[in-house]
C-alpha cells in the first residue's frame, strides 16, 4: 500500500505504511529509524486523525520507485 514520511522528526526518519483501511480507520506500520537500526510497530489510526495528518502536511507521500529486473 501507500507509504508516508513523518515531517520534522529530527535526523532519523519515520515511515508510515498503510496496511489496511476498515470501519475503525487505518491500520498502519510505523518504521522508525534509530541509531542502532529500525523499530517497527503496528497501530490503528482513526480516519479523522489520518486525514488531518495528510491535510496539515505532518505526513507526506513517499515516492518509491519500483525496480524492474529482467531475466
N, C-alpha and C positions, 0 to 999 in steps of 0.2 A: 504494500500500500504506500501511501504518500509519507514523506519524511519532512520534518521541520527542524530548524535550529533555533534555540532559545537565545534571545537578544541579551547582550550585556552580561555575560557570565564569566567575566574575567579572562584569564589566559587559557582556561580549559572550556571546551565546547560541551554543550548538552544537546543531543539529538533526540527528537521525539518522533517515533514511528507509530502511525495509526495502524492498529492490528484489526480492529473491528468497530462497527457502529451498530448500536442496538437501541432499544427503547430507553435504556438508562443513560445513554450518552456514548462516549468513545472509550474503548479500551486501547491504551497506548503503552508502548515500551519506551522507557527513558534510558538512554545510554549516556552516562556521564563520564567524560574524560577526567582522569586523575593523574597525578604524577607517577603513580605506580601501575597504571593501566586503566581499565574501564570498570564501572559499576553499572549494572543493569537492574531495572525494576519495572514491573508491570503494574499499572494502576488504571483507575477509571476516572474520566473527567466528564462532567455534565456537558451537554451540548451548548448550553449558555456560556459556560466558562471557556470552552474551546473556541467558540465563535468570537468571544470577547478578546481572547489572546491573539487571534488572527487579525481582527479589526484594529487593535491598538498597535500591532507590529511586534508584540512580545514574541510571537512565533512567526518565522518567515520560512517560506517553502525552500527546501534544499533540493537543488537540481542535481540529480545523479545521472551521469552519462552511462549508458549501457555499452559494454564492450562486446562486440560480436566476433566470435572466433570461427574461422572456417578450417575444416579438416584437410 
